[in-house]
Amino acid sequence: MDELEFRKRVYENPKELDQETLDAARANPDYQKILDETVEFENALSSLLSSTELPDGLAAKLMEITATDELEAVEDLHDEDLTNANNVINIRSRKQNFFQYYAIAASLVLALGVTFSLSFTRGPSSADIVFGDDLLDHLHHDDEEINGITNGEAYAVLPLSEINESMANAGTRLVSSNASQNFDIRSAKPCEILPAYRSAHLVLEGNQGAVSIIVINNSPVEGEFAIRDDRFSGLVIPLGEGNLILVGEKNEDLNQYKSMFSENVEWLI
């Protein structure tokens, strides 16, 4: 199946695909990415629509657009082309649900007066992507404590003074002992991820295994973005004079660490 045909089938209804299309996605990583992004987009739109109230009558008017276009298309055809017209209507009816989401999403932009972004604003820059790759590569090479904690080896919980001694390498400190007490930080050391920048690496015990908390004094990224590979998933978060990075095993909930460390890391530089 070529890419044009694959995209056509996916865009018509990404949640009700035939076996041939699913097999094509499984056999081609690029096709699978197209499918995943389309499903993610439709889910995000559905979530937005269910949580936002539109002005009275606006949604109904937008939902009529496709039906009106169909009637106009049929009226422009000669009698001998009615069979083709029926085919056009059938195709459009399958696409109607998907593209109505776009129409209503556009109405939200107008009604609310904000830019429709969700997770579909400009993504990380190429430099950010390289930075994320460097972070993951660092964790795979500097993984002694990560593997030990994930495998249940005994590491003593560190006091705040010892944690801050290591964090000083990156020009930071924890201003409250809550982070260390609530999450049992078991490793803290200076580390080098990027030449010419200072960083510190904390490791604590999470629900799925070890969780790495990294602070680095390079230029803050423009916006928070996710990083992941076959093992790890994480977040890169701009924080004051540098960046905060949270990385755990897959399926680790990082939100609790995000709020705690974002509020308790202070820059000394």
ABEGO torsion letter per residue (X at the ends): XBAAAAAAAAAABAABBBAAAAAAAAABAAAAAAAAAAAAAAAAAAAAAAABBBBBGAAAAAAAAAAAAAAAAAAABBAAAAAAAAAAAAAAAAAAAAAAAAAAAAAAAAAAGBBBAEAABBBBBAAAAAAAAAAAAAAAABAAAAAAAAAGBBBBBBBAAAAAAAAAAAGBBBABAAAAAAAGBABBBBBBABBGBBBBBBBBBBAAEBBBBBBBABBBBABBBBBBBAABBBBBBBBEABBBBBBBBBGBBAAAAAAAAAAABBBAX
